[in-house]
Amino acid sequence: MNLIKVLLFFLIIGFMPFVKAQSPVFRHYSTDQGLSSLETYHVFQDSKGYIWISTTNGVSRFDGYTFQNFEEQDGLSDNVIFETIEDYKGRIWFVGYNCKLSYYEKGKIKPYKYNHVIEHLVDNRMVSVKSSFYIDRNDNVYLSISTRGLIRISAKGVLKKLTNFSNNLAAIIERDKKLFVIQYSGTINELNINLNNIHISINDPKLEKSRKLAVFAVQSSDRSSVFLGCDHSLLHIYKDGHYQIREMASRIIWLSRDRNNMIWVGSYN
């Protein structure tokens, strides 16, 4: 997968000076420069400016000059990492193919102490849905897992299922310190959204081809709408219920908003 050729190009330019705003400088990084793998799933820049790349061979941290790589032997829960996020304490969290979690803190990677709770829910066929990986300010962990739905593990390790059906997929967005769940359930072309306590139900033939592999969500900068990725479909949904659908050429595997409020869409190809 050559997603890194697109995503990393645009993120790296934050480290580089511009001669003209219309003429950014592009550089290509590969394993020859120290990147841990060319098959990548997620690129994330933390609050300190480091860029984390989730790959099939661990994670790479880039400081603008060199890569530092981390693998299972360094504390990761899995060598295949699907996503990297930062919590309110500045800890950098990783979710692996096996759905288990680990985090980077004070120069070391540590395993999540309740990975055994997650392990009881999954088997070798499970694939975590990274759109719902979230840690709130009370250290509750939220995770959406294929065929298991959305779960929450409290700071004391107490498990709670948050969706009614096991095959529900969900994405979480935070607004004003409150969590809103976007749930993809029911019929294949039905979408249920709780946005600002307003329930929105979308039933559209364009969603019929979606295989419900994952749901990704990010809110707009003015918080009046959300962008949602469902398989090949990119939806822009407003709180009054109207929406727009853009069909992508391939499956969406990543959706996020950068510091300049630009919406980025990563696709399988």
Backbone bond lengths (Angstrom), bond angles and torsions (degrees), N, CA, C in turn:
res aa  C-N    CA-C-N  psi(-1)  N-CA   C-N-CA  omega(-1)  CA-C   N-CA-C  phi
1 M - - - 1.459 - - 1.525 108.93 -
2 N 1.308 117.75 131.49 1.457 121.36 -176.97 1.517 111.76 -109.52
3 L 1.346 116.47 32.50 1.447 120.00 177.34 1.521 111.35 -59.23
4 I 1.344 116.39 -31.14 1.456 120.25 -179.26 1.524 111.48 -60.56
5 K 1.351 117.31 -29.50 1.460 120.52 -178.62 1.520 111.54 -64.56
6 V 1.330 116.11 -26.56 1.464 119.95 -179.87 1.521 110.84 -95.15
7 L 1.342 116.35 -54.74 1.453 120.13 -172.38 1.520 113.00 -67.59
8 L 1.330 116.52 -46.14 1.451 119.00 -176.40 1.523 111.70 -67.02
9 F 1.338 117.13 -33.11 1.460 120.07 177.64 1.521 110.55 -54.41
10 F 1.326 116.34 -48.16 1.448 120.00 -173.57 1.521 112.57 -75.86
11 L 1.327 116.50 -31.73 1.458 118.72 179.46 1.522 112.34 -75.84
12 I 1.324 116.28 -34.20 1.462 119.97 -177.49 1.527 111.94 -64.69
13 I 1.325 117.34 -28.29 1.461 119.13 -174.57 1.522 112.12 -66.06
14 G 1.347 117.10 -13.41 1.453 119.05 175.21 1.516 112.00 -65.22
15 F 1.319 117.37 -19.69 1.460 121.76 179.72 1.535 111.87 -91.77
16 M 1.318 116.65 -7.91 1.467 119.25 -169.52 1.525 111.81 -111.31
17 P 1.326 118.61 143.92 1.462 121.15 176.85 1.525 110.33 -73.29
18 F 1.318 115.53 151.40 1.452 121.64 178.38 1.526 109.40 -107.98
19 V 1.312 116.08 132.40 1.457 119.90 170.51 1.520 108.90 -80.00
20 K 1.337 114.92 -43.97 1.455 121.85 174.40 1.507 107.34 -135.72
21 A 1.337 116.16 142.20 1.457 119.87 -179.35 1.513 111.32 -61.37
22 Q 1.334 117.70 -27.21 1.458 121.79 -178.39 1.523 112.25 -85.77
23 S 1.336 117.72 -4.32 1.459 119.99 -175.12 1.525 111.29 -127.88
24 P 1.337 118.06 70.47 1.465 119.73 178.39 1.518 111.36 -68.99
25 V 1.310 116.07 156.56 1.455 122.24 178.12 1.525 108.47 -97.00
26 F 1.316 117.04 128.55 1.454 121.62 -179.45 1.531 109.92 -108.11
27 R 1.311 115.81 138.69 1.454 121.33 174.55 1.522 108.93 -131.48
28 H 1.297 116.28 143.44 1.457 121.91 179.65 1.519 109.09 -102.39
29 Y 1.350 115.82 129.08 1.455 121.02 178.78 1.518 109.27 -117.79
30 S 1.315 116.45 137.16 1.465 121.96 -179.77 1.521 108.48 -140.07
31 T 1.321 116.30 -169.98 1.463 120.47 177.49 1.532 111.59 -63.42
32 D 1.327 117.02 -22.69 1.469 120.23 177.98 1.524 111.15 -64.74
33 Q 1.333 116.60 -29.16 1.462 120.87 178.39 1.528 112.40 -94.54
34 G 1.334 117.19 0.54 1.460 119.57 175.70 1.511 115.63 114.93
35 L 1.325 118.64 -5.53 1.457 121.45 176.98 1.520 109.23 -61.81
36 S 1.332 117.85 138.62 1.462 120.59 -171.66 1.521 113.56 -70.19
37 S 1.333 118.56 -27.78 1.464 121.36 179.55 1.518 109.36 -161.26
38 L 1.341 116.17 153.55 1.463 120.69 175.72 1.524 111.87 -86.26
39 E 1.335 117.44 -13.92 1.463 120.10 177.14 1.522 108.25 -92.82
40 T 1.318 116.44 107.84 1.458 121.64 -172.13 1.526 110.39 -121.99
41 Y 1.355 115.32 154.72 1.456 121.03 -178.03 1.517 113.44 -120.92
42 H 1.319 117.53 -25.88 1.464 118.85 -173.40 1.518 109.55 -157.94
43 V 1.321 115.77 142.07 1.462 121.97 175.43 1.522 107.62 -125.78
44 F 1.318 117.33 129.94 1.464 121.52 -173.31 1.520 110.05 -141.22
45 Q 1.337 116.81 136.43 1.462 121.37 175.34 1.520 109.04 -108.25
46 D 1.345 117.54 124.27 1.462 120.64 -176.84 1.522 111.44 -84.87
47 S 1.326 116.46 -179.60 1.466 121.97 -174.96 1.523 113.01 -68.16
48 K 1.333 117.52 -17.60 1.464 121.56 178.28 1.527 112.54 -93.61
49 G 1.323 116.54 -3.14 1.460 120.85 177.24 1.512 115.03 99.38
50 Y 1.330 118.11 -7.48 1.459 120.45 178.22 1.523 110.05 -70.46
51 I 1.325 115.91 144.16 1.459 121.56 176.20 1.527 108.58 -105.33
52 W 1.341 115.84 126.07 1.459 122.92 179.37 1.519 108.57 -107.70
53 I 1.339 116.33 130.22 1.462 121.69 179.82 1.525 108.04 -116.77
54 S 1.337 116.65 119.56 1.464 121.65 178.49 1.515 108.83 -87.46
55 T 1.326 117.27 129.13 1.463 121.15 -173.39 1.532 111.19 -136.85
56 T 1.323 115.13 -177.87 1.469 121.20 175.92 1.521 112.19 -80.43
57 N 1.319 117.31 -3.24 1.452 121.19 -179.65 1.529 110.24 -131.43
58 G 1.322 115.31 48.11 1.448 120.62 -179.60 1.515 112.81 92.33
59 V 1.329 116.11 -157.93 1.464 121.25 179.43 1.522 109.52 -122.08
60 S 1.335 115.15 148.59 1.463 121.48 176.19 1.518 108.73 -116.05
61 R 1.335 116.63 133.30 1.462 121.33 174.52 1.518 108.83 -107.81
62 F 1.327 115.84 124.93 1.459 121.50 -174.49 1.523 109.45 -113.45
63 D 1.339 117.77 128.91 1.464 122.30 -179.17 1.525 112.85 -102.84
64 G 1.322 116.37 10.03 1.458 120.64 -177.38 1.511 112.47 101.03
65 Y 1.346 116.30 -13.76 1.457 121.45 -178.75 1.533 111.93 -129.24
66 T 1.323 116.85 -47.88 1.467 120.60 -176.05 1.526 110.53 -134.10
67 F 1.340 114.94 160.90 1.456 122.39 177.06 1.524 109.66 -102.94
68 Q 1.325 116.08 138.34 1.461 122.58 169.16 1.519 107.07 -114.95
69 N 1.325 117.62 123.12 1.457 121.89 -173.13 1.522 111.68 -106.02
70 F 1.332 115.29 144.82 1.455 122.42 179.20 1.524 108.88 -128.70
71 E 1.332 116.25 139.16 1.454 122.38 179.85 1.533 109.48 -130.68
72 E 1.335 115.55 -172.87 1.467 120.41 178.73 1.518 111.55 -56.58
73 Q 1.317 117.18 -39.53 1.461 120.44 -178.26 1.531 112.17 -65.61
74 D 1.339 115.95 -16.26 1.463 120.45 177.44 1.523 112.28 -94.15
75 G 1.348 116.73 -2.16 1.452 119.59 177.14 1.516 115.71 121.89
76 L 1.340 118.43 -8.09 1.462 120.30 178.36 1.526 110.63 -63.61
77 S 1.314 116.46 149.72 1.462 120.54 179.42 1.521 112.06 -75.16
78 D 1.321 117.24 -20.08 1.465 122.60 -178.24 1.519 107.42 -159.42
79 N 1.318 117.62 151.68 1.465 119.89 175.67 1.522 111.78 -75.99
80 V 1.341 117.11 -26.11 1.461 121.00 176.72 1.522 107.80 -91.05
81 I 1.331 116.60 110.97 1.455 122.16 -177.59 1.525 109.13 -112.05
82 F 1.346 116.10 128.96 1.458 121.21 -176.80 1.523 113.55 -93.76
83 E 1.322 117.43 -31.14 1.468 118.02 -177.28 1.512 111.16 -155.47
84 T 1.330 115.43 153.64 1.456 124.15 175.72 1.518 108.69 -128.43
85 I 1.329 116.98 130.61 1.469 120.26 176.73 1.517 109.22 -136.03
86 E 1.326 115.77 165.97 1.469 122.22 177.79 1.518 108.43 -117.44
87 D 1.348 117.04 135.37 1.458 119.32 179.59 1.522 110.58 -96.70
88 Y 1.321 116.13 -175.94 1.462 122.17 -174.57 1.528 112.54 -67.64
89 K 1.336 117.70 -18.25 1.461 121.89 177.70 1.523 112.54 -90.85
90 G 1.328 116.93 -3.94 1.455 120.31 -176.75 1.508 113.79 87.59
91 R 1.338 117.71 5.43 1.459 121.00 175.41 1.523 109.45 -73.68
92 I 1.323 116.57 140.41 1.455 122.13 179.12 1.528 108.05 -99.79
93 W 1.338 117.09 118.53 1.454 122.47 -175.14 1.525 111.30 -104.36
94 F 1.339 115.06 149.08 1.461 121.85 179.50 1.529 109.38 -130.44
95 V 1.327 116.47 138.60 1.461 120.85 173.58 1.523 108.04 -116.27
96 G 1.331 116.13 130.36 1.455 120.83 -175.59 1.509 113.45 -100.50
97 Y 1.312 115.45 176.30 1.464 122.33 178.18 1.528 111.17 -59.25
98 N 1.332 116.18 -32.64 1.460 120.60 179.87 1.524 112.61 -82.03
99 C 1.329 117.10 6.23 1.476 125.15 178.83 1.529 113.09 75.28
100 K 1.324 118.57 -6.38 1.458 120.17 179.49 1.525 110.92 -77.32
101 L 1.333 115.31 158.59 1.455 121.81 -173.56 1.523 111.83 -116.44
102 S 1.310 114.86 156.04 1.459 122.78 171.69 1.522 106.65 -150.90
103 Y 1.335 117.07 165.66 1.459 119.07 -178.88 1.528 110.97 -147.98
104 Y 1.333 114.80 154.02 1.463 123.14 -179.14 1.521 108.22 -101.98
105 E 1.332 116.07 124.75 1.459 120.68 -179.68 1.520 109.50 -150.00
106 K 1.318 116.11 128.02 1.474 122.59 177.97 1.523 112.35 53.47
107 G 1.328 115.40 43.25 1.458 120.46 173.85 1.510 115.76 84.38
108 K 1.350 118.48 0.23 1.454 121.58 -178.79 1.525 111.00 -129.62
109 I 1.334 115.74 150.64 1.460 121.74 174.59 1.525 107.95 -99.12
110 K 1.320 115.06 128.93 1.462 121.18 -176.55 1.526 109.74 -122.31
111 P 1.344 117.41 144.87 1.466 119.66 177.17 1.526 110.86 -75.75
112 Y 1.317 116.81 146.75 1.454 122.12 174.36 1.535 108.42 -66.91
113 K 1.313 117.45 128.63 1.466 120.48 -170.76 1.516 113.91 -69.85
114 Y 1.346 117.45 -12.25 1.462 119.61 178.48 1.527 112.23 -112.09
115 N 1.322 116.07 29.25 1.466 119.32 176.48 1.531 111.49 -61.30
116 H 1.322 116.88 -27.44 1.461 119.20 179.47 1.523 111.67 -66.19
117 V 1.335 117.16 -27.86 1.467 120.67 175.33 1.522 110.21 -66.82
118 I 1.332 116.28 -42.44 1.465 121.02 178.15 1.520 110.10 -66.89
119 E 1.326 116.52 -39.83 1.464 121.30 -177.17 1.526 111.77 -59.88
120 H 1.323 117.75 -33.19 1.466 121.15 179.63 1.524 111.94 -69.99
121 L 1.347 117.06 -18.05 1.457 120.51 -177.12 1.519 113.73 -92.54
122 V 1.327 117.18 -19.95 1.456 120.44 -170.37 1.523 111.22 -119.75
123 D 1.319 114.91 164.86 1.457 121.08 170.11 1.524 107.60 -133.85
124 N 1.315 117.39 -171.40 1.464 120.67 -173.76 1.519 113.72 -66.26
125 R 1.328 116.87 -13.87 1.462 119.05 -178.57 1.520 112.21 -92.04
126 M 1.323 118.21 -8.09 1.450 121.20 -175.27 1.530 111.53 -76.88
127 V 1.311 115.48 145.98 1.461 121.74 174.57 1.523 107.19 -130.45
128 S 1.318 117.38 125.31 1.456 120.25 -178.25 1.518 110.81 -69.05
129 V 1.324 116.27 148.67 1.456 122.17 177.38 1.518 107.46 -102.07
130 K 1.308 116.22 101.89 1.450 121.07 -168.60 1.513 114.80 -67.22
131 S 1.340 118.10 -16.46 1.456 119.39 -178.74 1.514 112.27 -63.54
132 S 1.339 118.36 -23.36 1.454 121.49 -175.06 1.520 113.07 -106.01
133 F 1.278 117.48 14.32 1.457 122.02 178.65 1.526 108.48 -80.45
134 Y 1.325 117.28 115.13 1.462 120.29 -172.55 1.527 110.42 -155.58
135 I 1.332 117.44 143.73 1.461 123.24 174.57 1.518 108.19 -123.78
136 D 1.341 117.35 122.43 1.461 119.21 -178.45 1.532 110.45 -90.45
137 R 1.334 116.53 -176.44 1.459 121.81 -173.78 1.529 113.32 -75.84
138 N 1.325 116.57 -5.57 1.458 120.68 174.31 1.521 111.20 -103.99
139 D 1.325 116.43 14.40 1.468 124.01 -179.40 1.522 113.55 63.26
140 N 1.332 116.66 24.28 1.456 120.43 169.25 1.527 108.44 -77.72
141 V 1.324 117.05 134.43 1.455 122.69 178.86 1.526 109.04 -102.99
142 Y 1.335 116.73 128.14 1.460 122.66 177.49 1.523 108.26 -111.38
143 L 1.320 115.86 134.72 1.453 120.10 -178.33 1.523 109.51 -149.69
144 S 1.327 116.03 130.19 1.460 120.83 174.93 1.521 108.07 -101.16
145 I 1.331 116.07 125.53 1.460 121.84 -174.81 1.516 109.23 -123.35
146 S 1.315 116.40 132.79 1.462 120.91 -179.39 1.523 110.75 -53.52
147 T 1.332 115.74 133.81 1.473 127.01 -178.92 1.522 113.06 66.68
148 R 1.332 118.02 3.03 1.459 120.92 177.20 1.521 112.40 -120.00
149 G 1.322 117.72 -14.84 1.453 121.01 -179.80 1.512 112.48 77.25
150 L 1.333 115.75 -160.65 1.457 122.08 -176.61 1.524 110.02 -92.78
151 I 1.332 115.59 129.25 1.463 120.77 179.55 1.525 109.92 -122.67
152 R 1.329 114.53 159.38 1.462 120.95 173.36 1.521 108.29 -131.20
153 I 1.335 115.43 133.02 1.465 121.33 175.74 1.521 107.08 -116.02
154 S 1.321 116.54 120.72 1.459 121.14 -176.26 1.518 111.09 -73.57
155 A 1.326 116.20 172.76 1.459 121.84 179.20 1.526 111.40 -63.77
156 K 1.344 117.18 -17.01 1.459 122.02 178.07 1.525 112.41 -101.63
157 G 1.332 116.61 5.37 1.460 120.05 175.97 1.514 115.22 88.25
158 V 1.325 117.90 14.16 1.462 121.62 -179.93 1.524 109.77 -84.44
159 L 1.318 116.43 125.53 1.464 122.39 -177.46 1.520 110.82 -91.32
160 K 1.335 116.01 137.94 1.460 121.34 174.51 1.522 108.78 -140.86
161 K 1.331 116.54 132.33 1.456 121.56 175.80 1.529 109.13 -87.51
162 L 1.325 116.93 130.21 1.459 121.52 -173.36 1.523 113.58 -104.12
163 T 1.324 118.22 -7.27 1.465 120.71 177.57 1.517 109.34 -114.98
164 N 1.321 115.20 151.80 1.463 121.13 -174.38 1.517 112.93 -76.05
165 F 1.338 116.40 -29.82 1.458 120.54 -175.65 1.518 109.41 -120.89
166 S 1.313 115.83 145.03 1.456 120.24 -174.70 1.523 112.81 -66.56
167 N 1.348 117.79 -27.10 1.462 118.90 -176.61 1.521 112.61 -92.52
168 N 1.330 117.65 7.55 1.459 119.87 176.80 1.522 110.05 -70.73
169 L 1.312 115.87 139.39 1.452 121.16 171.97 1.516 107.83 -113.82
170 A 1.311 116.87 149.14 1.453 119.20 -174.96 1.511 110.12 -146.07
171 A 1.327 115.15 154.66 1.454 122.19 173.96 1.517 107.45 -126.89
172 I 1.323 116.64 145.42 1.456 121.71 -176.54 1.518 109.63 -115.26
173 I 1.323 115.69 133.95 1.460 120.23 171.19 1.523 107.45 -125.51
174 E 1.330 116.50 150.53 1.460 121.21 -179.37 1.519 109.00 -110.38
175 R 1.328 116.39 133.87 1.458 121.80 177.14 1.524 108.13 -141.86
176 D 1.322 116.37 122.71 1.459 121.28 178.91 1.524 111.83 53.07
177 K 1.341 114.98 43.55 1.460 123.30 177.39 1.529 112.81 64.51
178 K 1.334 116.76 17.18 1.451 121.02 175.15 1.522 108.93 -118.11
179 L 1.318 116.22 146.89 1.451 120.90 -179.04 1.518 110.65 -98.22
180 F 1.321 115.46 138.17 1.453 121.93 175.68 1.521 107.88 -122.73
181 V 1.302 115.88 132.72 1.453 121.88 -176.84 1.518 109.83 -104.98
182 I 1.320 115.58 127.40 1.455 121.96 172.66 1.516 106.87 -102.60
183 Q 1.311 115.97 115.69 1.456 121.52 -170.17 1.521 111.08 -113.86
184 Y 1.315 115.18 131.20 1.464 122.52 -179.75 1.518 106.47 -109.59
185 S 1.333 116.32 106.16 1.463 119.23 -171.72 1.517 110.17 -151.12
186 G 1.347 114.74 -173.31 1.458 119.64 178.39 1.506 111.07 68.36
187 T 1.323 116.46 -135.24 1.451 120.55 179.25 1.514 110.00 -70.68
188 I 1.304 116.80 161.81 1.461 121.78 -173.35 1.516 112.24 -63.22
189 N 1.335 118.00 -23.84 1.459 119.92 -177.29 1.527 112.26 -112.32
190 E 1.323 116.23 26.68 1.463 119.69 179.19 1.513 110.10 -113.96
191 L 1.314 116.02 137.84 1.456 122.53 -177.05 1.521 107.84 -130.59
192 N 1.330 117.09 125.84 1.453 121.63 179.42 1.516 109.56 -112.28
193 I 1.321 116.72 127.59 1.456 121.73 -173.71 1.520 110.24 -130.30
194 N 1.326 115.42 132.33 1.458 121.09 172.02 1.517 106.76 -110.01
195 L 1.316 117.35 102.68 1.458 122.58 -175.91 1.519 108.29 -124.39
196 N 1.345 116.26 114.96 1.460 120.88 -176.10 1.524 111.67 54.05
197 N 1.357 114.77 40.95 1.459 121.87 -179.98 1.521 113.37 63.47
198 I 1.315 116.66 16.90 1.464 121.44 174.91 1.521 107.67 -107.01
199 H 1.319 116.17 122.74 1.461 119.97 -179.26 1.520 110.05 -86.04
200 I 1.310 115.83 126.42 1.462 122.23 179.52 1.515 108.56 -121.20
201 S 1.318 116.99 127.90 1.455 121.34 177.36 1.519 108.65 -118.62
202 I 1.328 116.00 125.01 1.459 121.63 -178.60 1.523 109.06 -114.41
203 N 1.305 116.01 127.23 1.455 121.70 175.59 1.519 107.27 -127.40
204 D 1.314 116.21 104.90 1.454 120.42 -171.53 1.527 109.72 -136.33
205 P 1.324 117.93 131.34 1.473 120.70 179.15 1.516 113.66 -57.92
206 K 1.332 117.54 -25.30 1.455 120.31 -178.93 1.525 111.57 -65.37
207 L 1.329 117.51 -21.14 1.452 120.98 -178.71 1.518 112.83 -87.99
208 E 1.332 116.71 -4.08 1.455 120.00 -173.99 1.525 113.12 -62.97
209 K 1.318 117.02 -32.17 1.467 118.86 -177.09 1.526 112.56 -79.65
210 S 1.326 116.45 -8.49 1.454 118.95 179.37 1.516 110.55 -64.81
211 R 1.329 115.57 134.28 1.460 121.13 -178.54 1.526 112.83 -94.82
212 K 1.338 115.63 7.31 1.464 120.84 177.34 1.528 112.20 57.82
213 L 1.323 116.51 35.90 1.459 119.08 179.50 1.522 111.24 -72.08
214 A 1.324 116.20 -33.72 1.460 120.12 -177.86 1.516 109.50 -165.94
215 V 1.316 115.04 159.12 1.455 121.85 175.32 1.519 107.10 -130.93
216 F 1.320 117.07 128.67 1.456 122.29 -179.62 1.521 108.77 -122.78
217 A 1.324 117.34 138.57 1.463 119.80 -176.90 1.514 110.63 -140.87
218 V 1.325 115.34 146.55 1.462 122.13 172.78 1.525 106.61 -151.02
219 Q 1.323 117.04 141.18 1.459 119.86 -178.85 1.521 110.91 -88.02
220 S 1.328 115.47 156.32 1.455 120.68 177.35 1.522 109.38 -71.66
221 S 1.329 116.88 163.00 1.457 120.87 -176.00 1.526 112.51 -63.17
222 D 1.345 117.73 -32.06 1.464 120.13 179.49 1.523 112.20 -90.33
223 R 1.338 116.28 2.96 1.462 123.33 175.20 1.533 113.37 63.97
224 S 1.298 116.61 19.19 1.467 119.99 -179.57 1.521 112.35 -92.74
225 S 1.327 116.86 -8.81 1.458 119.77 -176.25 1.525 109.12 -156.41
226 V 1.323 115.47 171.18 1.456 120.67 175.76 1.518 109.16 -130.66
227 F 1.332 114.69 149.41 1.455 121.77 170.15 1.517 107.07 -101.67
228 L 1.314 115.81 137.41 1.447 120.49 -174.50 1.516 109.89 -134.52
229 G 1.329 116.45 131.41 1.453 121.25 176.74 1.518 110.35 -108.55
230 C 1.330 116.91 122.53 1.468 123.14 177.97 1.522 107.57 -129.77
231 D 1.310 116.88 101.60 1.451 121.92 179.94 1.533 110.17 56.80
232 H 1.336 119.87 -111.86 1.462 123.02 179.95 1.531 112.97 -90.16
233 S 1.319 118.54 -5.84 1.462 121.94 -171.49 1.525 111.74 -102.33
234 L 1.336 115.97 130.65 1.454 122.46 172.66 1.526 107.58 -109.37
235 L 1.335 116.66 116.06 1.452 121.67 -178.12 1.516 110.29 -107.27
236 H 1.336 115.04 141.38 1.458 121.58 170.61 1.524 105.71 -116.28
237 I 1.329 116.28 112.10 1.463 121.63 -169.47 1.520 109.38 -116.97
238 Y 1.346 115.61 127.61 1.457 121.87 -179.08 1.523 110.13 -99.71
239 K 1.338 115.88 157.12 1.464 119.73 -173.80 1.528 113.13 -68.16
240 D 1.353 117.81 -16.14 1.464 118.72 176.36 1.529 111.75 -84.70
241 G 1.350 116.28 -0.76 1.451 119.84 173.91 1.513 115.59 104.55
242 H 1.347 118.58 -17.96 1.465 117.20 179.82 1.528 109.57 -81.05
243 Y 1.315 116.04 157.32 1.455 120.43 -171.75 1.528 110.08 -152.43
244 Q 1.309 114.97 163.41 1.459 123.32 174.01 1.521 108.07 -127.58
245 I 1.333 116.82 144.13 1.463 121.59 178.62 1.523 109.35 -122.61
246 R 1.320 114.60 128.91 1.462 120.44 174.36 1.525 108.15 -116.69
247 E 1.314 116.58 125.70 1.456 120.96 -179.68 1.526 109.40 -86.12
248 M 1.339 116.56 126.46 1.450 122.33 179.67 1.525 109.71 -92.62
249 A 1.324 116.63 157.09 1.463 121.01 -177.62 1.521 112.21 -69.42
250 S 1.338 116.52 -28.56 1.467 120.19 179.70 1.522 109.46 -142.95
251 R 1.318 116.93 174.08 1.455 123.01 -173.28 1.529 112.19 -64.68
252 I 1.316 116.65 136.77 1.458 122.56 178.52 1.527 109.40 -78.25
253 I 1.340 116.42 129.00 1.462 120.03 179.57 1.532 112.05 -121.35
254 W 1.322 117.07 0.37 1.457 119.03 -179.09 1.515 109.33 -164.84
255 L 1.326 116.96 138.49 1.458 122.95 179.26 1.519 108.05 -145.59
256 S 1.338 116.96 129.17 1.458 118.82 -179.85 1.529 110.27 -158.29
257 R 1.340 115.01 168.05 1.466 121.76 176.08 1.512 108.67 -118.94
258 D 1.345 117.24 133.30 1.458 119.69 -177.76 1.529 111.41 -90.97
259 R 1.317 115.78 -176.43 1.464 120.59 -175.76 1.516 113.08 -67.90
260 N 1.334 116.67 -18.39 1.464 121.00 176.59 1.520 111.64 -96.20
261 N 1.340 116.26 13.72 1.468 123.79 177.96 1.522 113.15 64.48
262 M 1.320 116.21 25.67 1.458 120.55 171.97 1.532 108.76 -86.89
263 I 1.327 116.66 139.02 1.453 121.92 177.71 1.522 108.53 -91.67
264 W 1.352 115.73 126.77 1.468 121.06 -179.42 1.508 109.51 -111.99
265 V 1.333 115.46 135.48 1.460 121.94 179.58 1.525 108.71 -121.65
266 G 1.327 116.45 119.80 1.454 120.94 175.79 1.522 108.88 -100.95
267 S 1.333 117.17 132.67 1.452 120.67 -178.81 1.523 110.54 -115.35
268 Y 1.327 115.43 163.36 1.463 121.75 -173.48 1.518 112.47 -59.05
269 N 1.319 117.68 -35.54 1.456 121.21 -179.57 1.519 113.77 -97.91
